[in-house]
Each structure stands twice: as structure tokens, then as C-alpha cells.
Amino acid sequence: MKISVAICTWNRSQLLQRTLQRLCDLEVDARYTWELIVVDNNSTDNTAQVIDRFVDALPIRAVHESKQGHSRSRNRAIAEATGDYIVWTDNDVLVCTRWLSAYFDAFTAEPDLAFFGGVIEPVFDPPGRPDWLAATWEKCKPVYAARDLGPMPVELNESRLPYGANFAIRSDIQRKHLFDPSLGRVSSAMMGEDETQVLRQIARSCGKGRWVPDAKVQHIVPADRATERYVRSYFIGQGMANVALNKSCKTRVAAFLDSVWQSLLYRIKRNCTDPDEWVSHLICSGLSWGEYFALTARRRNGKRESV
């Protein structure tokens, strides 16, 4: 069996170096071979030089994707992959030493399954997780891709899916389910849902998946992401994705009014109430702003098409 590990990256060379360095510590045995595909999506930092440092230590292959966007980069990785399975991770994770072997064991134990996923544990760089974030962790943990479904290999399905920093799909199935370029991050924009949509499609059409509790990764959270601004940006992206996936029922005006109202409540309550309350307003304001931005863009594009 051959396994393709795929990482898509844009201008995060320092974090990517930490990720690649940890991949050098993988315990890989003779039961399988593997390749590491790193898709560089027009990085302007020293990403290319970082990748070059690992050509003798890892089975690494650098690929350049000129069309901007995380989904486009993922589709390029699919086109380049030669493995029987594609294991997806990110440019800001630290894998455990048995990460790939744990996936291999799951693949061989249940070869008919379509997809798999493992633990994602956020690890905050100094000065660590702020008190307000710790107090509201259940609300905010999706922002940092925290995912742990327990120590047993439970079934994955449409209502119980892995997260984007740590999942795997059988290659023959993955090629039938490409990522939607209208979803996912583009440069610094935060809209996600690209892997969620694909995994839901696969769960509906190809069957079940399996949780692989021993396939663990840590998700590095730099200090500039442990902030209220970053949480708001994440939920703006979620609001935009809600419109793209037709999950939002708001009108453009309603979204604008709610975003202003929720932003005002957040500002008023920020320093005089429990974090659980003002963080809720921060989240709601982000969602509504994202919906407003997406609905405005849709309206503008509709006018252009009608001209």
C-alpha cells in the first residue's frame, strides 16, 4: 500500500518548518510506502526554501498551484497523489510518531470504508490561552479545530465528521469528490467548509467512516490567533459559508442590522459581564457580518451579470 500525505500552504513558512520537522520523526515501517505532497499556493515568503531543506529527510514533492485558494490547492494535491489513500493535514500541525501507522492499521482493518479521521489537540504558543478563551472554550474550540471523539474507533457519518487538519479519504473515492473552489480559504480570507462539504457528500453516497483515535496531531496556535479579532474573523468566514451553502435565511438588510446590534452589545458588555455572555455577541456579530458581506457580493455579482 502507498499513502499520500497532502499539505496545502500559503505564506506560513515558519510554521511549515515545524510541521515538516515533526514529520521527520514519524515511525514508518515496511508495510507501506508514503509520499508527502506540499502544494505551494503562490507563497511570497521563503516557503520554497523551507521545503528544499527537507528533500533528503522526507519523501517530499513540492507542487506549485497558481490559482489562489485552499480548495484549488487541495484539488491539485488530488491530481498529483499516487497513493491508495490521501491523508490530509495542515501547515501548522505536529503529528504524533504513530500518526501514519495508525491510519495504515485502520485502512487495512476496514478497506471498504471511505474516510477516516483522528484527534486534533490545539497547542497555544506563549503566552498561552487567555483566560477569556479558556472560560468560553466550548463555544470557541471550533475556531482552533479542536476535535476528539474519544479513545474508541467509533463510526463516522454525515452528522459526525473529522476536521480538516487530520482526516483521510480513499483515493478512488476522493477523485470523485473534489473540493468546491467557491468554498475554503482564499489568501487571508477565513471562509471554510470545503472539507465538510466533501465529507458530507462522501458519507451520503459512499458510506461510513471510522474514527482513528491513535492518529493524533497537535494544532499550533500562534499568539496572534488567540485573540478576539481572530475569533471574529473565523465566524465571519462561517457566515460567508452559510450563504454559499444556502444555510442562511437572513436578508441582506437583516444581516446588516443584526451585525450592528450584536457588535454594539459586544462592545457594551465586553468589560462588565462574564466572558460567556460577550463572546456570544462576538460570535453572532461575526456570523451576521459574514452573511452581510456574502449577500452584498452576491447582489453585486447578480447586477453585473444582468447588465
N, C-alpha and C positions, 0 to 999 in steps of 0.2 A: 504494500500500500504506500501511496505517496500523499503527503499532506501539504497543501499550500497555505501558508500564513500570509495574510494581507494587512498592510498598514497604509493608510492614506494620510498625507501630511501637507501642511501649508504653514511655512514660517514659524516653526516651533523646534528649531534645531537643537536647542539646549535640552529640552525635554526628550526629543527623539534620541539624543545620545544616551540618556539614562535608560530609555526603553531598550535600545539595541545592546547596551552593555549588559543588562539583565538577561536578555535572550542568550547571551554567550554562556550563561550558567545553566541552561536547560540540560536536564538529564535525558538524552536521546539514545535509544537502543537500536539494535539491528533489525527489529521487527518492522520498521518503516523508514522511509526517507522523507525529507521535507525540503521545501524551498521557502524563502522569505521574499515576498514582493513588496517593495516600498514605492508607492506612487507619489511622485512629487508634483503637486498641483500648482506650478508656477511660483515656487518659493523664491523670495528675493534675499533671503539670508544665506547662511552657509550650509544649508541642508545637504547639498550635493557633496560637499567636503566631508560632512559627518558620515554620510553613507559610505563614502570611499574608505574611511578608516576601518570599516568592518568587513571588507571584501575577503580578507583572509581568515576571519574568525567565524563568519556566518555564511550560509548558502544564500547570499543576498543578491537580489537583482533589482536595480533601480529602473523605474519606468517614469517617463515624463508625460503628464496629461495637460495639454494646453487649454482645454475648455474648463473654465473655472466651475468649481462645485464639488462637494463631497460625493454626491450621488454619481456624478460623471467619473470621478476618480475610482469609485467602487466598481463601476461597470468596466472601467479599463482594467482593473485588477482581475475581474472575472475573465475577461478576454485573454489575459496573459497567463492565468493559472493553468498548471498542468497536473495538479493533484486530483485525487479522488474526492477529497473534501477540501473546502475552503474554511479556514479558521480566521475569523475577523478579530482584530484588536486595534488599539489606537496608539497615537504617538506620545501618549502621556501615561503609560501603564508600566508596572513592574510585575512580570509574570512569576509564578512560583516555579520551582525547579521541575516539578512533575506535571506542569500545565499541559504540555503537548502529549505526554504519555497517558495522562488521564483521559484526554479526548480520544486517543487511539483505542484505549481499552473500551470506551463507550461505543465507538464506531464498530468495532469487531464484535462486541456483545450483542448489538442490535442493528445489523446492517440495513434493515428495511426502514429504519426511522429517517426522517427528512432533516431534522435540525436538532441542535444541542445548545446548551448554554451553561455558564459557570458563574461563580461568585465574583462580584466586584466590590472591593472594600476601599472607600476613599481614604487617602492619607494626606493630611494637611501639612504643607511646608510651614516652617516657622514664620510667624509666631503661633501657628496652630489655629484651631477652630475657635472663632469668637463665641462669647457666652450667649449672645442672642441667637446665633445659629444652632448652638447645642440645645437651647431651650425649645427651638422650633424644628428640630431635625426631621420629624415625621412629615412635616409639610414641605421641607426644603430638600430632602435627600434625593428626589429625582433630578434635581439640578446637578448633582455630583455623581449621577449614575450608580448610586448605591443599590446593590441587588444581591440578596441572599435568601434563597428559598429553602434553606435548611440542609442538614447533613445527609439526607437520603436522596437517592436518584428518582425524584418524582416525575410524573408526566408533565410535559409542556404542551400547551394547546393555545387556541386563539385568545383565551382570557388569562393565560399565564405564560408570558413570553420572557426570553432573556433580553438583556440590554446590549447596546451597540458596541461596548468596549470588550465584550467577551462572549462570542457566540460562533457557531459553526453550522454550515449547511452542506449537504451532499452536492458535489459539483454538478451532476447531471440535472438536479432539481434547481440549483441556483441559476444555471444558464437559461432556464425557462422563466425565471422571475428576476428580472433586472430591476435596478433601483430607479425611481422616478426622479428625473432631473428637476422637476418643479418643487421637490421636497429636499430637505437636507441643507446643511450649512453651505453658504457661498461666501468665500473670503471670511470676513469677521462677522457676518450675519449669523444669527443664532437659531434659525428655524431648523427643527429636526424632523422626526417622524419617518425618515426614509427607511431605516431598517425595520421599524414597527410595521409599516405598511407591507413590506415584503414578507416578513414573518407571518403576518396575519393571512396573506394570500396563500402562503405555503401550508399553513395549518388548515385552511379551508379546503384546499384542493389535493394536498399530498399526504395528509395525515398528521401523526403526532410527532412530538419531540421528546427529548429526555434531558432533565437537569443533571449536570455532572458536577457534584459538589467538590471534587478534588481538583477541578480545573479552575484554580483561583488566580485572580490578578488583583493588584492594588492600583487604584487610580490616583495619580498625583494631582493634588490641588494646590497650585501656586497661591501665594498670599494675595495677589490681585484678583483672585476669583472667590476668595472668602469674604465677599463684600455684598452690601445691599444692592449696589449697582449691577453686579453680575447676576444676582438672583432675579432682579427686574428684567434684565436683558434676556435671560433664559425664558421667562414667561411671556415676554413679547414675542419671541420666536414660536412658543407654543400657541399663542393667539393667532399668529400668521398661519401656522399649520392647521389650526382648527378651520380657518376659512378655506384653505386649499383642499381640505378633506370634507368640506361641507358639514362640519360639526357645529358651526356657529349659527345661531338663529337671530343674532342681533342685526339691526340695520346699521348703516354707517353712522347715522346721527346718534342712535342709541349707544353704539360703541364709544363714540367720542364723549358723550355726556357721562357715561359710566366711568370712563378712564379719568376724566377731570375730577369727578366726585371721589373716586377711590384714591386718587393721588392726593387730594385735599385731606381726606380722612387719615391717610398715612402720615402726612406732614403734621397734622394736628396732634395725633396720638403718639408720634414717634418717641417723645421724651417724657411722656406722662402716663403710659399704660404698660401692661405686660407685653413682652415681645410677641406672644402668641396672637395678640389682637392686631398690632400694627403690621406684623408680617403678613397677615391675611389680607390686609388692604394693599400692601405692596404687591402681593401676588395677583390680586384681582385687577389692580391698575395695569400691571404688565400684560395680562391676558387681553384686557379691553383695548389697550394701546395697540397691541399686535393685530387684533381684529380690525381696528380702525385703519391702520396702515395698509393692511391687505385689501380691505374693501375699497379704500381710496385708490389703490393701484389697479384693482380690477375695474373700477368705474372709469379711470383714466384710460386704461387699455381698451375698454369697450368703446369709448368715444373715438379713439384713434382708428379702431377697426371699422367704425361706421362711416368715417369720413371718405 
